Amino acid sequence: MFFATIKRALLDTTAWPSRAAAHTAIFGFIEGWYNLHRLRSGLGYRSPADYETALAA
């Protein structure tokens, strides 16, 4: 599922000028979106952002 998501969202849509640029974009996608919004079973099928919001309320 992870590789399909990153391929569809990032890699299929852009031609990268260098390997370093692709690496930076992939890292940004993983840390900036995927890790924050992916649903996790350990959090009751909520994203970490939703879980932290619920804890703060």
SVG drawing of the C-alpha trace seen along z (x, -y; Angstrom):
<svg xmlns="http://www.w3.org/2000/svg" viewBox="-12 -21 33 23">
<polyline fill="none" stroke="black" stroke-width="0.4" points="0.0,0.0 2.8,-2.4 4.6,-2.1 1.4,-2.4 0.5,-5.6 3.9,-7.3 4.0,-6.3 0.5,-7.6 0.9,-10.8 4.4,-11.8 6.5,-9.8 4.1,-9.3 3.3,-13.0 6.8,-14.6 10.0,-14.2 12.9,-14.8 16.0,-16.7 18.3,-14.7 18.3,-11.8 18.9,-14.3 15.8,-16.2 13.7,-13.0 15.2,-12.0 14.3,-15.3 10.7,-15.1 10.2,-11.6 11.5,-12.4 9.2,-15.4 6.2,-13.4 6.9,-10.7 7.6,-13.0 5.2,-15.8 2.1,-14.0 2.2,-10.2 3.4,-9.8 0.9,-12.4 -2.2,-11.4 -2.0,-7.6 -4.5,-5.7 -3.0,-3.5 -4.8,-0.6 -3.0,-1.2 -4.7,-4.6 -8.2,-3.3 -7.8,-3.7 -7.2,-7.4 -4.3,-9.5 -1.7,-10.7 -2.9,-14.3 -6.5,-13.3 -5.4,-11.3 -3.4,-14.2 -6.3,-16.6 -8.7,-14.3 -6.2,-14.1 -5.9,-17.8 -9.6,-18.4"/>
</svg>
